[in-house]
Amino acid sequence: MSKKVAVYRKEHFNAAHRLYNPAWDMAKNDAVFGKCNNPNFHGHNYEVVVKVTGVPDPETGYVMDMKILSDLIRDHVLEQFDHKNLNLDTLHFKTLNPTAENICVVIYELLRAQIAPQLDLQVRLYETERNFVEYPA
Amino acid sequence: MVYLTRVEHFNAAHKLYNPNWSKEQNELVFGKCANEHWHGHNYELYVTVKGRPDPDTGFVCDVKALSKIINQYVIEQLDHKNLNMDVPFMKDQLCSTENLAIAIWKQLQPQLPVGVQLHGIKLYETPRIFVEYYGE
């Protein structure tokens, strides 16, 4: 038996965004995205839950050092997104709509590049207390 | 006297920025909250009214009516908006949580039914930061 264990780190960031497809006219954007298409943006307190799964290291007992995980999230995710406008201030959403789904995938990819390949990674992103997404599904 | 609270929420963008100061002074005082392109929050609003239960209904206030008032005069004005740019009742004010709570009080107080007093506004900007205003 492999005795895989999941460890989780929860962080948060506050950001502004707008849902808008530049290929559509304003009427269609309003019809599809509703008030999320406000031209002057709106915003959220995002909560991000990062799940890392693996077999605890026999020498440390750790799946992953949580301090290192915390630092990785801070350096690669929070510093880019916290107190920012996701559409205007980040490169990731220049051409990608900053929906919770897309933000979650971007966070996953940013962290996946930093975490040892033998460890599984999953990201859950809360846009509000009642709306959240998860990747990989 | 019984106190009755209705909880609502809204999502909005804002920035903390004093137009009378330089960009440097704003960044010094407001830090990353002064980001010129805004950031945002999920705000949670607690509106507390007080009164004596009506002998015929047992209600301090019809909560459905209270909810409609809060939605019409506050939530519809703030939800999915930019607090600095889109909200007439925040015009020319610093969009701090403190000032927003005072402005919400001013919006609601004239709208409440006769016999119902506004007691307090509690406004959460994040789960760990909130302000309270009691009209003092």
Interface residues (C-beta under 8 A of the other chain):
Chain A: H12 N14 A15 A16 H17 K35 C36 N38 N40 F41 H42 G43 H44 N45 D82 H83 K84 N85 L88 D89 T128 E129
Chain B: H9 N11 A12 A13 H14 K32 C33 N35 H37 W38 H39 G40 H41 N42 D79 H80 K81 N82 M85 D86 T126 P127
